[in-house]
Each structure stands twice: as structure tokens, then as C-alpha cells.
């Protein structure tokens, strides 16, 4: 059991709830979604403010997000432009240099 904070009352309050499994994201959640989609089968849902209908089994798979590497991000009310760097790779690079410095 894991305690998770949940927002309540239009985001003004929080409560702690005990959750058995954290299946909110990741590969395991994708499998759960695929199982739910299969179980839905030919069930139809209304779309577009109730003007259209579609089968749940015909729902398209989500697309991967495009890479933001090398693009610019504006901050400070649009006055500053900075290049986006992937922090994970950036951190590994410095860790690698630190280890090489210790070895030699």
C-alpha cells in the first residue's frame, strides 16, 4: 500500500489515500488500456457534443511525442530564448566525465 496525495475541492485541498498499485502510467498501464479496449468490443460512444458516434474498438493508438531536442524555449515573458537540452543525457555526460577524472 502506498499513500498518494489527491487534490480535492477545486484544487484547494489535499487528502492522503492509500493505493494498492501505482498503475497510472508506463508500460503496465498501456497493457491495461489495451485490455480495456478489447473488452469494450463493439460498444459505441457519442463524440462531438453528441452529434457523432464511434466504436471504442476503432479508437486510434496514441502517437509518440515528437522530440524537442535542439529547439528553443521562450521564458521570462518571451524575453529570453534558450535551447532545450535533455537533462537525462546531459547529466550522464557529466557523470561520465567525473568518473574519468577519478580514474585518471
C-alpha positions as CSV (number, residue, x, y, z in Angstrom):
1,X,0.0,0.0,0.0
2,X,1.3,3.4,-1.0
3,X,0.0,6.8,0.2
4,X,-0.9,9.2,-2.6
5,X,-2.0,12.8,-2.2
6,X,-5.2,13.7,-4.1
7,X,-6.4,17.2,-4.8
8,X,-10.0,18.0,-3.7
9,X,-12.4,20.9,-3.7
10,X,-11.4,22.6,-7.0
11,X,-7.7,22.1,-6.2
12,X,-7.8,23.9,-2.9
13,X,-7.3,20.9,-0.5
14,X,-5.5,17.6,-0.4
15,X,-6.2,14.3,1.2
16,X,-4.0,11.2,1.5
17,X,-5.4,8.0,0.0
18,X,-3.8,4.5,0.3
19,X,-3.4,2.9,-3.1
20,X,-2.6,-0.8,-3.7
21,X,-0.7,-0.5,-7.0
22,X,0.6,2.6,-8.8
23,X,-0.6,1.8,-12.3
24,X,-1.1,5.4,-13.5
25,X,1.4,5.4,-16.4
26,X,4.1,3.4,-18.1
27,X,4.1,0.1,-20.0
28,X,1.9,-1.7,-17.5
29,X,-0.8,1.0,-17.8
30,X,-0.6,0.7,-21.6
31,X,-1.3,-3.0,-21.3
32,X,-4.3,-2.3,-19.0
33,X,-5.6,0.2,-21.6
34,X,-5.3,-2.4,-24.4
35,X,-7.2,-5.0,-22.3
36,X,-10.0,-2.5,-21.6
37,X,-10.2,-1.6,-25.3
38,X,-10.5,-5.3,-26.2
39,X,-13.2,-5.8,-23.5
40,X,-15.2,-2.8,-24.8
41,X,-15.6,-4.6,-28.2
42,X,-18.3,-3.0,-30.3
43,X,-19.6,-0.6,-27.7
44,X,-20.3,2.8,-29.2
45,X,-19.7,6.2,-27.7
46,X,-21.0,9.6,-28.7
47,X,-18.5,12.2,-29.9
48,X,-18.5,15.8,-30.9
49,X,-21.1,17.1,-28.4
50,X,-23.3,14.1,-29.1
51,X,-23.5,14.7,-32.9
52,X,-21.4,11.7,-33.9
53,X,-20.9,8.1,-32.9
54,X,-17.8,5.8,-32.9
55,X,-17.0,2.3,-31.8
56,X,-14.5,2.1,-28.9
57,X,-12.5,-0.6,-30.7
58,X,-11.9,1.9,-33.6
59,X,-10.1,4.4,-31.3
60,X,-6.7,5.1,-32.7
61,X,-3.5,4.3,-30.8
62,X,-1.7,7.3,-29.2
63,X,1.2,8.7,-31.1
64,X,4.7,9.2,-29.7
65,X,5.5,12.8,-28.8
66,X,8.0,14.5,-31.2
67,X,11.5,15.2,-29.9
68,X,12.2,18.7,-28.6
69,X,16.0,18.3,-28.8
70,X,17.7,21.4,-30.3
71,X,14.5,23.5,-30.3
72,X,14.3,26.8,-28.5
73,X,12.1,27.6,-25.5
74,X,11.0,31.1,-24.6
75,X,11.0,32.1,-20.9
76,X,10.7,35.4,-18.9
77,X,7.5,36.7,-20.7
78,X,9.1,36.0,-24.1
79,X,12.3,38.0,-23.5
80,X,14.7,35.0,-23.2
81,X,15.3,32.3,-25.7
82,X,17.2,29.2,-24.7
83,X,17.9,25.8,-26.4
84,X,16.3,22.7,-25.0
85,X,18.7,20.1,-23.6
86,X,17.7,16.7,-22.5
87,X,18.7,16.7,-18.8
88,X,19.0,12.9,-18.5
89,X,21.6,12.7,-21.2
90,X,23.2,15.9,-20.0
91,X,23.6,14.5,-16.5
92,X,25.0,11.2,-17.7
93,X,27.6,13.1,-19.7
94,X,28.9,15.0,-16.7
95,X,28.8,11.8,-14.6
96,X,30.9,10.1,-17.2
97,X,33.5,12.9,-17.2
98,X,33.6,12.9,-13.4
99,X,34.3,9.1,-13.4
100,X,37.0,9.5,-16.0
101,X,38.6,12.3,-13.9
102,X,38.6,10.0,-10.8
103,X,40.1,7.0,-12.7
104,X,43.0,9.0,-14.4
